[in-house]
């Protein structure tokens, strides 16, 4: 294989096309809207006919939780609509979107503002022991790993999502 470095927000890639492209926790770091849109189009060009694109990003189901652009921040969650519309414009079709984690990552949304604050409090409480004493990380991780599927089965999806797109033949 080969590795290439590029800025998805500004560069045009000419690596060819692939049957499977994965983009995991990358697009959230393109906080500028124009660079984000450019990156979506650039990634879509890498997907071959009948190929698939798998994203894992902090995708918001509820647009009211989107935060405005702040040049000081290094990450930004965006609504599902932004991903879907941008990738559909580039010729891809949605196959699926699913929750990736409920409490295994920093919450970005909830059904209501008050429940968002509960999720944030749970996340702060869960992430505090490893920050205070790193030796607690294995057992905290094990607890969260076991809790996450039950919370997602109950309909909780306050954090990252997986989105699968396909390029038609």
C-alpha positions as CSV (number, residue, x, y, z in Angstrom):
1,X,0.0,0.0,0.0
2,X,0.9,3.6,0.0
3,X,0.1,6.6,2.2
4,X,-0.6,10.1,1.0
5,X,-1.0,13.2,3.1
6,X,-3.5,15.9,2.0
7,X,-5.7,18.6,3.3
8,X,-9.2,17.5,2.5
9,X,-10.5,21.0,3.1
10,X,-8.4,22.5,0.3
11,X,-6.6,19.9,-1.8
12,X,-7.8,18.0,-4.8
13,X,-6.9,14.3,-4.6
14,X,-6.0,12.3,-7.6
15,X,-5.4,8.9,-6.0
16,X,-7.9,7.1,-8.2
17,X,-11.1,5.4,-7.0
18,X,-11.7,2.6,-4.5
19,X,-14.4,0.0,-3.8
20,X,-14.4,1.0,-0.1
21,X,-13.4,4.3,1.5
22,X,-13.5,4.9,5.3
23,X,-13.4,8.3,7.0
24,X,-13.4,8.1,10.7
25,X,-13.5,11.2,12.9
26,X,-11.8,13.4,10.3
27,X,-14.5,15.7,9.0
28,X,-15.4,17.1,12.4
29,X,-12.0,18.8,12.4
30,X,-12.9,20.9,9.4
31,X,-14.8,23.6,11.3
32,X,-15.1,26.0,8.3
33,X,-18.2,25.3,6.2
34,X,-16.5,25.8,2.8
35,X,-13.7,23.4,3.7
36,X,-16.2,20.9,5.0
37,X,-18.1,21.0,1.8
38,X,-14.9,20.7,-0.3
39,X,-13.9,17.7,1.8
40,X,-17.2,15.9,1.2
41,X,-16.9,16.4,-2.5
42,X,-13.2,15.3,-2.4
43,X,-14.0,12.1,-0.4
44,X,-16.9,11.3,-2.7
45,X,-14.7,11.4,-5.8
46,X,-12.6,8.5,-4.2
47,X,-15.6,6.1,-4.3
48,X,-15.7,3.9,-7.3
49,X,-19.0,2.9,-9.1
50,X,-20.7,0.4,-6.8
51,X,-18.2,1.4,-4.1
52,X,-19.0,2.4,-0.6
53,X,-18.1,5.2,1.8
54,X,-18.3,4.6,5.5
55,X,-18.2,7.6,7.8
56,X,-18.0,7.7,11.6
57,X,-18.5,11.2,12.7
58,X,-20.3,13.2,15.4
59,X,-23.4,13.6,13.2
60,X,-26.3,15.4,14.7
61,X,-29.9,14.1,14.3
62,X,-31.2,17.2,15.9
63,X,-30.1,20.5,14.2
64,X,-30.9,22.6,17.3
65,X,-27.7,21.2,18.9
66,X,-25.5,22.6,16.1
67,X,-23.1,25.2,17.4
68,X,-22.1,28.1,15.2
69,X,-18.7,28.3,13.6
70,X,-15.9,29.4,16.0
71,X,-12.4,29.6,14.6
72,X,-11.0,28.9,18.0
73,X,-12.5,25.4,18.2
74,X,-10.8,22.3,16.7
75,X,-13.9,20.3,16.1
76,X,-17.5,20.8,15.1
77,X,-20.5,18.5,15.0
78,X,-22.8,19.0,12.0
79,X,-26.4,18.0,11.2
80,X,-27.1,14.8,9.2
81,X,-28.6,17.0,6.5
82,X,-25.2,18.6,5.7
83,X,-23.5,15.2,5.2
84,X,-26.4,13.7,3.3
85,X,-27.0,16.7,0.9
86,X,-23.2,17.2,0.3
87,X,-22.6,13.6,-0.5
88,X,-25.8,13.2,-2.6
89,X,-24.7,16.2,-4.7
90,X,-21.5,14.3,-5.3
91,X,-23.4,11.3,-6.6
92,X,-23.5,9.1,-3.6
93,X,-26.7,7.5,-2.1
94,X,-27.4,6.8,1.6
95,X,-27.6,3.2,2.5
96,X,-27.8,3.5,6.3
97,X,-27.1,5.6,9.3
98,X,-26.8,4.1,12.8
99,X,-25.6,5.2,16.3
100,X,-22.0,4.3,16.9
101,X,-22.0,5.0,20.6
102,X,-24.2,6.4,23.3
103,X,-22.0,7.0,26.3
104,X,-18.7,5.8,25.0
105,X,-17.9,9.3,23.7
106,X,-18.7,13.0,24.5
107,X,-22.4,13.6,24.0
108,X,-23.3,16.1,21.3
109,X,-27.1,16.0,21.4
110,X,-30.2,14.5,23.1
111,X,-34.0,14.5,22.6
112,X,-34.3,17.7,24.7
113,X,-31.9,20.2,26.3
114,X,-32.5,18.9,29.8
115,X,-31.6,15.4,28.8
116,X,-28.5,16.7,27.0
117,X,-27.3,18.1,30.3
118,X,-28.0,14.7,32.0
119,X,-25.9,13.0,29.2
120,X,-23.1,15.5,29.7
121,X,-23.1,15.0,33.5
122,X,-22.9,11.2,33.0
123,X,-20.0,11.7,30.5
124,X,-18.2,14.0,32.9
125,X,-18.7,11.6,35.7
126,X,-17.5,8.6,33.6
127,X,-14.5,10.4,32.2
128,X,-13.3,11.9,35.5
129,X,-11.8,8.8,37.2
130,X,-9.3,8.1,34.3
131,X,-8.3,11.8,34.2
132,X,-7.7,11.8,38.0
133,X,-6.0,8.4,38.1
134,X,-5.1,6.7,34.7
135,X,-5.1,3.3,36.3
136,X,-8.9,3.4,36.5
137,X,-9.3,3.6,32.7
138,X,-9.5,-0.2,32.1
139,X,-12.5,-0.7,34.5
140,X,-14.2,2.5,33.4
141,X,-13.8,1.5,29.8
142,X,-15.2,-2.0,30.6
143,X,-18.3,-0.5,32.3
144,X,-19.0,1.9,29.5
145,X,-18.5,-0.9,26.9
146,X,-21.2,-2.9,28.6
147,X,-23.6,0.0,29.1
148,X,-23.4,1.4,25.6
149,X,-25.3,-1.3,23.7
150,X,-28.2,-1.2,26.3
151,X,-28.4,2.6,26.0
152,X,-28.4,2.5,22.2
153,X,-31.1,-0.3,22.2
154,X,-33.2,2.0,24.4
155,X,-32.9,4.7,21.6
156,X,-30.1,6.8,23.0
157,X,-27.7,8.2,20.3
158,X,-26.2,11.3,21.8
159,X,-22.8,10.8,20.3
160,X,-21.1,9.6,17.1
161,X,-22.9,7.9,14.2
162,X,-22.0,5.6,11.3
163,X,-23.2,6.5,7.9
164,X,-22.9,4.3,4.9
165,X,-23.1,5.6,1.3
166,X,-22.9,3.9,-2.0
167,X,-22.1,5.1,-5.5
168,X,-24.5,3.7,-8.0
169,X,-23.0,1.8,-11.1
